[in-house]
Amino acid sequence: MDAAKRQEYWRRNLRLMAILLTIWALVSFGAGIIFVEPLNDLANFMGMPLGFWFAQQGSILTFLVLIAVYVWRMDKLDKEFGITEYEEGIHHS
């Protein structure tokens, strides 16, 4: 892979990470801490105030989903740029 393709690959990787980390920050800090009172007044989820649920469970579940999305998107990006996990000609037993 030439330098321009490497730079484009890392640019897209960093952009993906920035988007996913922003979502994580908004959910964990925003919904779980900053907006907890308005969310508590807004609704209940599974018998708990919505803000409390985000602080205790929602941010963790969101983080797990974001990890899965990152893996899925990076697999697609790796295929697009022809990156494989193993070098050609090396066989692992």
MIZA-37281 format. One record per residue: x, y, z of N, C-alpha, C in turn; residue number from 1. Coordinates in Angstrom, 1 decimal, decimal comma, always signed. Layout:
BEGIN
{node {X; Y; Z}; {X; Y; Z}; {X; Y; Z}; NUM};
...
//
This chain:
BEGIN
{node {+0,9; -1,2; +0,0}; {+0,0; +0,0; +0,0}; {+0,9; +1,2; +0,0}; 1};
{node {+0,6; +2,2; -0,9}; {+1,4; +3,4; -1,0}; {+1,0; +4,4; +0,2}; 2};
{node {+1,8; +5,4; +0,3}; {+1,6; +6,4; +1,4}; {+0,3; +7,1; +1,3}; 3};
{node {-0,2; +7,4; +0,1}; {-1,5; +8,1; +0,0}; {-2,6; +7,2; +0,5}; 4};
{node {-2,6; +5,9; +0,1}; {-3,6; +5,0; +0,6}; {-3,6; +4,8; +2,1}; 5};
{node {-2,3; +4,7; +2,6}; {-2,2; +4,5; +4,1}; {-2,8; +5,7; +4,8}; 6};
{node {-2,5; +6,9; +4,3}; {-3,0; +8,1; +4,9}; {-4,5; +8,2; +4,8}; 7};
{node {-5,1; +7,8; +3,7}; {-6,6; +7,7; +3,6}; {-7,2; +6,7; +4,5}; 8};
{node {-6,6; +5,5; +4,6}; {-7,0; +4,5; +5,5}; {-7,1; +5,0; +7,0}; 9};
{node {-6,0; +5,6; +7,4}; {-5,9; +6,1; +8,8}; {-6,9; +7,3; +9,0}; 10};
{node {-7,0; +8,1; +8,0}; {-8,0; +9,3; +8,1}; {-9,4; +8,7; +8,3}; 11};
{node {-9,8; +7,7; +7,6}; {-11,1; +7,2; +7,7}; {-11,3; +6,4; +9,0}; 12};
{node {-10,2; +5,7; +9,5}; {-10,2; +5,0; +10,8}; {-10,4; +6,0; +11,9}; 13};
{node {-9,7; +7,1; +11,9}; {-9,8; +8,1; +12,9}; {-11,1; +8,8; +12,9}; 14};
{node {-11,7; +9,1; +11,7}; {-13,0; +9,7; +11,6}; {-14,0; +8,8; +12,3}; 15};
{node {-14,0; +7,5; +12,0}; {-14,9; +6,5; +12,6}; {-14,8; +6,5; +14,1}; 16};
{node {-13,6; +6,5; +14,6}; {-13,4; +6,5; +16,0}; {-13,9; +7,7; +16,7}; 17};
{node {-13,7; +8,9; +16,0}; {-14,2; +10,2; +16,5}; {-15,7; +10,2; +16,6}; 18};
{node {-16,4; +9,6; +15,6}; {-17,8; +9,6; +15,6}; {-18,3; +8,7; +16,7}; 19};
{node {-17,8; +7,5; +16,8}; {-18,2; +6,5; +17,8}; {-17,9; +7,0; +19,2}; 20};
{node {-16,8; +7,6; +19,4}; {-16,5; +8,2; +20,8}; {-17,4; +9,4; +21,1}; 21};
{node {-17,8; +10,1; +20,1}; {-18,7; +11,2; +20,4}; {-20,1; +10,7; +20,8}; 22};
{node {-20,5; +9,6; +20,1}; {-21,8; +9,0; +20,5}; {-21,7; +8,5; +21,9}; 23};
{node {-20,6; +7,8; +22,2}; {-20,4; +7,2; +23,6}; {-20,4; +8,4; +24,6}; 24};
{node {-19,8; +9,5; +24,4}; {-19,7; +10,6; +25,3}; {-21,1; +11,2; +25,5}; 25};
{node {-21,8; +11,4; +24,4}; {-23,2; +11,9; +24,5}; {-24,1; +11,0; +25,4}; 26};
{node {-24,0; +9,7; +25,1}; {-24,9; +8,8; +25,9}; {-24,4; +8,7; +27,3}; 27};
{node {-23,1; +8,5; +27,6}; {-22,7; +8,2; +28,9}; {-22,7; +9,5; +29,8}; 28};
{node {-22,2; +10,6; +29,3}; {-22,2; +11,8; +30,1}; {-23,4; +12,6; +29,9}; 29};
{node {-23,9; +12,7; +28,7}; {-25,1; +13,5; +28,4}; {-26,3; +12,9; +29,0}; 30};
{node {-26,7; +11,7; +28,6}; {-27,9; +11,1; +29,1}; {-27,8; +10,6; +30,5}; 31};
{node {-26,6; +10,1; +30,9}; {-26,5; +9,6; +32,2}; {-26,2; +10,6; +33,3}; 32};
{node {-25,6; +11,8; +33,0}; {-25,2; +12,7; +34,0}; {-25,9; +14,1; +33,8}; 33};
{node {-25,6; +14,7; +32,6}; {-26,0; +16,1; +32,4}; {-27,6; +16,2; +32,2}; 34};
{node {-28,2; +15,3; +31,5}; {-29,6; +15,4; +31,2}; {-30,4; +14,4; +32,0}; 35};
{node {-29,9; +13,9; +33,1}; {-30,5; +12,8; +33,9}; {-31,9; +13,3; +34,5}; 36};
{node {-32,0; +14,5; +35,0}; {-33,3; +15,0; +35,5}; {-34,3; +15,1; +34,5}; 37};
{node {-34,1; +15,8; +33,3}; {-35,1; +15,9; +32,3}; {-35,5; +14,5; +31,8}; 38};
{node {-34,6; +13,6; +31,7}; {-34,9; +12,3; +31,2}; {-35,7; +11,5; +32,2}; 39};
{node {-35,4; +11,7; +33,5}; {-36,2; +11,1; +34,6}; {-37,7; +11,6; +34,5}; 40};
{node {-37,8; +12,9; +34,3}; {-39,2; +13,4; +34,2}; {-39,9; +13,0; +32,9}; 41};
{node {-39,2; +12,7; +31,9}; {-39,7; +12,4; +30,6}; {-40,4; +11,0; +30,5}; 42};
{node {-39,7; +10,0; +31,0}; {-40,2; +8,6; +30,9}; {-39,6; +7,6; +31,8}; 43};
{node {-40,2; +6,5; +31,9}; {-39,6; +5,3; +32,6}; {-39,2; +4,3; +31,6}; 44};
{node {-38,2; +3,5; +31,9}; {-37,8; +2,4; +31,0}; {-37,6; +1,2; +31,9}; 45};
{node {-38,4; +0,1; +31,6}; {-38,3; -1,1; +32,4}; {-38,5; -0,9; +33,9}; 46};
{node {-39,4; +0,1; +34,2}; {-39,7; +0,3; +35,6}; {-38,8; +1,3; +36,3}; 47};
{node {-37,8; +1,8; +35,6}; {-36,8; +2,8; +36,2}; {-36,9; +4,1; +35,5}; 48};
{node {-36,6; +5,2; +36,2}; {-36,5; +6,5; +35,5}; {-35,5; +6,4; +34,3}; 49};
{node {-35,8; +7,0; +33,2}; {-35,0; +6,9; +32,0}; {-33,5; +7,4; +32,2}; 50};
{node {-33,4; +8,5; +32,9}; {-32,0; +9,0; +33,2}; {-31,2; +8,0; +34,1}; 51};
{node {-31,8; +7,4; +35,1}; {-31,2; +6,4; +35,9}; {-30,8; +5,2; +35,1}; 52};
{node {-31,7; +4,8; +34,2}; {-31,4; +3,6; +33,4}; {-30,2; +3,9; +32,5}; 53};
{node {-30,1; +5,0; +31,9}; {-29,0; +5,4; +31,0}; {-27,7; +5,4; +31,8}; 54};
{node {-27,7; +5,9; +33,0}; {-26,5; +6,0; +33,9}; {-26,1; +4,6; +34,3}; 55};
{node {-27,0; +3,7; +34,5}; {-26,6; +2,4; +35,0}; {-26,4; +1,3; +34,0}; 56};
{node {-27,3; +1,3; +33,0}; {-27,3; +0,2; +32,0}; {-27,1; +0,7; +30,5}; 57};
{node {-27,8; +1,8; +30,2}; {-27,8; +2,2; +28,8}; {-26,5; +2,6; +28,3}; 58};
{node {-25,6; +3,3; +29,0}; {-24,3; +3,7; +28,5}; {-23,4; +2,4; +28,3}; 59};
{node {-23,6; +1,4; +29,2}; {-22,8; +0,2; +29,0}; {-23,2; -0,5; +27,7}; 60};
{node {-24,5; -0,7; +27,6}; {-25,0; -1,4; +26,4}; {-24,7; -0,6; +25,1}; 61};
{node {-24,8; +0,7; +25,2}; {-24,4; +1,5; +24,0}; {-22,9; +1,3; +23,7}; 62};
{node {-22,1; +1,3; +24,7}; {-20,6; +1,0; +24,5}; {-20,4; -0,3; +23,8}; 63};
{node {-21,1; -1,3; +24,2}; {-21,0; -2,7; +23,6}; {-21,4; -2,6; +22,1}; 64};
{node {-22,5; -1,9; +21,8}; {-23,0; -1,8; +20,5}; {-21,9; -1,0; +19,6}; 65};
{node {-21,4; +0,0; +20,2}; {-20,4; +0,8; +19,5}; {-19,1; -0,1; +19,2}; 66};
{node {-18,7; -1,0; +20,0}; {-17,6; -1,8; +19,8}; {-17,9; -2,7; +18,6}; 67};
{node {-19,1; -3,3; +18,6}; {-19,6; -4,1; +17,5}; {-19,6; -3,4; +16,1}; 68};
{node {-20,1; -2,1; +16,2}; {-20,1; -1,3; +15,0}; {-18,7; -1,0; +14,5}; 69};
{node {-17,8; -0,7; +15,4}; {-16,4; -0,4; +15,0}; {-15,8; -1,7; +14,4}; 70};
{node {-16,0; -2,8; +14,9}; {-15,4; -4,1; +14,3}; {-16,0; -4,3; +12,9}; 71};
{node {-17,3; -4,1; +12,8}; {-18,0; -4,3; +11,5}; {-17,5; -3,3; +10,5}; 72};
{node {-17,4; -2,0; +10,8}; {-16,9; -1,0; +9,9}; {-15,5; -1,2; +9,5}; 73};
{node {-14,6; -1,5; +10,5}; {-13,2; -1,7; +10,2}; {-13,0; -2,9; +9,3}; 74};
{node {-13,8; -4,0; +9,5}; {-13,7; -5,1; +8,6}; {-14,0; -4,7; +7,2}; 75};
{node {-15,0; -3,9; +7,0}; {-15,3; -3,4; +5,7}; {-14,2; -2,5; +5,1}; 76};
{node {-13,6; -1,6; +6,0}; {-12,6; -0,7; +5,5}; {-11,3; -1,6; +5,2}; 77};
{node {-11,0; -2,6; +6,0}; {-9,9; -3,4; +5,7}; {-10,0; -4,1; +4,3}; 78};
{node {-11,2; -4,6; +4,1}; {-11,5; -5,3; +2,8}; {-11,3; -4,3; +1,6}; 79};
{node {-11,8; -3,1; +1,8}; {-11,8; -2,0; +0,8}; {-10,3; -1,7; +0,4}; 80};
{node {-9,5; -1,7; +1,4}; {-8,1; -1,3; +1,2}; {-7,2; -2,6; +1,0}; 81};
{node {-7,7; -3,8; +1,0}; {-7,0; -5,0; +0,8}; {-6,1; -5,4; +1,9}; 82};
{node {-6,5; -5,1; +3,1}; {-5,7; -5,4; +4,3}; {-6,2; -6,7; +4,9}; 83};
{node {-5,2; -7,6; +5,1}; {-5,6; -8,9; +5,7}; {-4,9; -9,1; +7,1}; 84};
{node {-5,4; -9,9; +7,9}; {-4,8; -10,1; +9,2}; {-3,5; -10,9; +9,1}; 85};
{node {-3,4; -11,8; +8,2}; {-2,2; -12,6; +8,1}; {-1,5; -12,3; +6,8}; 86};
{node {-0,1; -12,4; +6,8}; {+0,7; -12,2; +5,7}; {+0,5; -13,3; +4,7}; 87};
{node {+0,5; -13,1; +3,4}; {+0,4; -14,1; +2,4}; {+1,6; -15,1; +2,6}; 88};
{node {+1,4; -16,4; +2,4}; {+2,4; -17,4; +2,5}; {+2,8; -17,9; +3,9}; 89};
{node {+2,2; -17,3; +4,9}; {+2,5; -17,7; +6,3}; {+1,3; -18,5; +6,7}; 90};
{node {+1,5; -19,7; +7,1}; {+0,4; -20,6; +7,5}; {+0,5; -20,8; +9,0}; 91};
{node {-0,6; -20,6; +9,7}; {-0,6; -20,8; +11,2}; {-1,2; -22,1; +11,4}; 92};
{node {-0,6; -22,9; +12,3}; {-1,3; -24,2; +12,6}; {-1,8; -24,2; +14,0}; 93};
//
